[in-house]
Amino acid sequence: MAIVDLVMPKLGESIMEATILHWSKKPGDHVKMDETVLEIATDKVDSEVPSTAEGVIEELLYNENDVVPIGTVIAKIRSENGVEEQTPAAAAVATPEIKEEAEIKEVPYQPSHTTAPKTGSARFYSPLVLNIAANEGVNLSDLEKIPGTGNDGRVTKKDILQWITAKKEGGAPPAIEQLRTVAPVQQTTTTIQPEEAVEFTEPVYSGNVEVIEMDRMRKLIAKHMVDSKHTSAHVTSFTECDVTNMVLWREKVKAGFEKQEGEKLTFTPLFIEAIVKCIKKYPWLNASVDGDKIIVRKDINISMATALPNGNLIVPVIQEADMLNLTGLAKKVNRLADAARNNRLRPDDTQNGTFTVTNVGTFGSLMGTPIINQPQVAILAIGAIKKRPVVVETKQGDSIAIRHMMYLSLSYDHRIVDGSLGATFLTAIANEMENFDVNRSF
């Protein structure tokens, strides 16, 4: 008999936690290897988590709607392999299973670092608070003084982070003892009455309005976008591009391509092919920032923003795009787009992106100012292709012709990508598209 830990899988480089949407199995149910145990969601993808062993579900450690960090043990499976097992990811988690405030059970303060003091405190703290306290060097005596705003005065993540911030700035919030009681100065002094609870009132919206609560994914997307703005110094550069050669070539070969390959040929793989060529010339656009370090990525993994039927966006990743020819890119783009629209993306499909492309032209927009997909340093927005009269330079002189024109906009992290590099890279992409070989094969 063996107990196998089922761990929250890694869902992407910038994803640190996921929400449990639904348990497909309950304690006592038999489960096969790779059979779905639960459904999870992040701001990028909804996914199913398969079983890593065959056996019987022994215990579910989290509830539906709980937010769980990656690498955390979420369930235990009793298998017939004979020796108790623990996954490496689970062994690396030093604290009890880390959660937000909706943990299954409360535990006394037990710091995750072996150098932290032990305690017999009767006050309870969530595992997430314990982990923060251990990592920030908050000892037991200080932790006991932090006033809690959670249920029964429990310290929340927000409480401890505010306390740590205030302490670093030279002060700290009032100790919990100061909030619990107020001692009279003399026997005859009038007793001070407890402060009246502040009632929370719903905001009132004037006029004829409809109030709509954000769904789970919209809330996560909103947080991801705001975090990106707080992280990167955004700059956006623009250029226009004559893609007439590309448009005419695609019209000529798309029927034959579909007949031969069994796939539709969209513009997206053509765009990605040009982007990959330029990233090879300017690798700093395929990087990330870690403090004072620039991490230049050698793999070129293109994140492809994809619209869902409900209006939300999801960002699957074309892994090692530089290793694929046009046919391979087309097949990969079509598979990921179809999986995204039908909620069949796997966790691996959204991991390790190094550069993002978003086609705002799909919705008729001429251009956009996209927000960087952290921890990347650049994102390219592609506008709608429109026919316009433009001046064309030829050996015989200038002339006016009807051309297929498109705007490109590149948002980049000004911490490491200067305006000259950003503009040069963007111009290189435009030149690559404009000089598309109309005689090439697919």
URGI-V263721 format. One line per field, one symbol per residue. ss: DSSP state (~ for helix, > for strand, _ for the rest). phi: phi as a letter, one per 30 degrees, with the letter a starting at -180 (. if undefined). psi: psi as a letter, one per 30 degrees, with the letter a starting at -180 (. if undefined). Layout:
# URGI-V263721
ss=???
phi=???
psi=???
This chain:
# URGI-V263721
ss=_>>>>>>_________>>>>>>>______>>____>>>>>>____>>>>>____>>>>>>______>>>___>>>>>>>________~~~~_______>_______>>_______________>>_~~~~~~~~~~___~~~~~~>____~~~___~~~~~~~~~~~~______>~~~~~___________________________________~~~~~~~~~~~~~~~~__>>>>>>>>>_~~~~~~~~~~~~~~~~~~_____~~~~~~~~~~~~~~~_~~~_>>>>__>>>>_____>>>>>>_____>>>>>>__~~~__~~~~~~~~~~~~~~~~_____~~~~____>>>>>~~~~____________>_>>>>>___>>>>>>>>>__>>>>>>>>>>>>>>>>>_____~~~~~~~~~~~~~~~~________
phi=.bccdccdddckdcccabcddaddbbejddbceiddcacbbbdcacbccddcaclcddaccbcdidcbddicdcabccccdjbdcbdeddddddceedbddcddbdbddbedcdddddbceddcbdeddddddddciddddddddddccdehiddceddddddddddddjabdeddddddbbdddbdcdddddeddddddcddccdidbbccdddedddddedddddddddcddbbcbacbcceedddddedcdddddddcibdccdeddddeddddddddbdddcbbcbiccccddddccddbdbdcedjdcbbdbcdhddccdddddddddddddddddchcdceddccidcacbbcddeciddaacdcdddcdcabcccdddbdbdbdccbddkdbcbdbdcbccbccbdddbcdedddddddddddddddceddcdcc
psi=kkjkkkkjlkglegkfllkjekkfllkfkkklkgkkelklkafekklkjlkglkbkjekkfllkfkkkllfkkflkkjagfekklkleeeffjfllkklbfhlelklljjkfkfflkllgkfkkkleeeeeeeeeggjleeeeffkkkgakhgkkleeeeeeeeeeefgglllkleeffeljkkelefkkkkkkkkkkkkkkkkklajlkkkkkleeeeeeeeeeeeeefekjkkkllllkjgeeeeeeeeefeeeeeeefgkkjlfefeeeeeeeeeeeeifffhalkjcgkjjkkekjjjkjkkklfgflklilkjkhfffkaeeeeeeeeeeeeeeefghgkleffgkgkfkkkkiffeggkellilkkjkglglkkkkakkkklklkkklffaklkljljlkkkkjkljfefjleeeeeeeeeeeeeeeegkjfgll.
